[in-house]
Amino acid sequence: MPSRFHLDPHLPEPIYRQLMDQVRRLIVAGQLRAGDELPSVRAIAATHAVNPMTISKAYSLLEAEGVLQRNRGAAMSVADGADAGNEQAIDLLAPALDRVVKEAAQLGLTQAQVVAALRKRMGGTK
Amino acid sequence: MNTALIEAHGLQRKMAGKPVLRDISLNIRAGETLGLVGRNGAGKTTLLRCLLGLAFPDGGEARVFGESAASMSAQAKSRLGYVAQGGDVPALLSGKELLDMMEGWQPNWSRPWANELVQRFAVPLQTRADKLSGGERQLLALVLAMGHRPDLLVLDEPVASLDPVVRREVAATLAELQADHDTAIVFSTHVLSDLERLASHLAVLEEGGLPFLREADSIKQDVLLCLIAGRQGPVARPEHDGILSWRPSGMGSVRALIDTSRLSLDVLRRALDADIESRALNVEDFVVEYLQ
């Protein structure tokens, strides 16, 4: 299958993290479902010309998190239950939220100010 | 699988009384890719040649597949591929003649794989090597070094004279070789952006010393570029091994590379009584900052 992943080695974010993030997003968005097989390490490594260990590392970490499972023949697929609901969706915002927290601290903003700004931006929705 | 395929202990070499390599130690395991970067003249070629026993160190030792690099067995050599700087191949022979020769020499030579490489890299086979362009010669040298699916591949500036499309093809092929064969790769380069994607480890060679060797991921995760401004005037560099570089950047402030796995910015901020702005770097920006 053509690669669904966008791996950019020039970003400061390590490639294995980019891949982990994108697999989680595809699952939360319903584009990958329990049992769906992921491309082989070799296929992703060759398509993106990156070190295969980088891809293996991402897959192993996702396996340890219970997001992926290893099948016979070493192919990886989405683990049973990993696609349940979008409760984990909020986790995907963590990097962006971390950045907000960090920049708010640098700017000397209070928690209340940041929350108010966020609420306003989201149109006051609950 | 976890033993080092190539290792150096305290390598030293002098040329005309001047140190070219100073106490270099490193090792590379199966599946790993070490990118060796440094400015021109930093000693990259000398280091690679010493690692392979093609040049002799004045001190220390290099070992390949557990054997002394200076006296490698034929068996060890048959597991090794090497591309010298500029793709140095015998000038008077054609690609076809060279491939036939390798097939006779290399017990593990695979003709189908070599042909596949020739196709992918579009190497002209009928032309004498000295009539090839620099890029074609480099590609031919790569085919000659990879046709036996080596366990260890040492590449000195392997993509210097290649166009971006072929460079990507070479990088993809190297990744494939690693996926299939767990090949360890050591390459040197001064244009990092192409091979950065392949490197699991990065070593920065500076005036013959190797002060920095790390996993590429850990550079991105742990090392931050910091702009440090003292609240009470200029700050002096503290002694700490988490500080990788430190240089004044005008108006009393300092640009520093901080390894936050060893030194937290909060600690530094308090110790210096300074404001610190930080950002993460990609590997290329890191190297430029580090070598400045």
Interface residues (C-beta under 8 A of the other chain):
Chain A: P9 H10 L11 P12 E13 P14 I15 Y16 V41 R42 A45 A46 T47 H48 A49 V50 N51 P52 M53 T54 Q106
Chain B: G31 E32 T33 R168 A171 A172 T173 L174 A175 E176 Q178 A179 D180 S193 E196 R197 L198 A199 S200 A216 D217 K220 Q221 E277 R279 A280 L281 N282 V283 E284
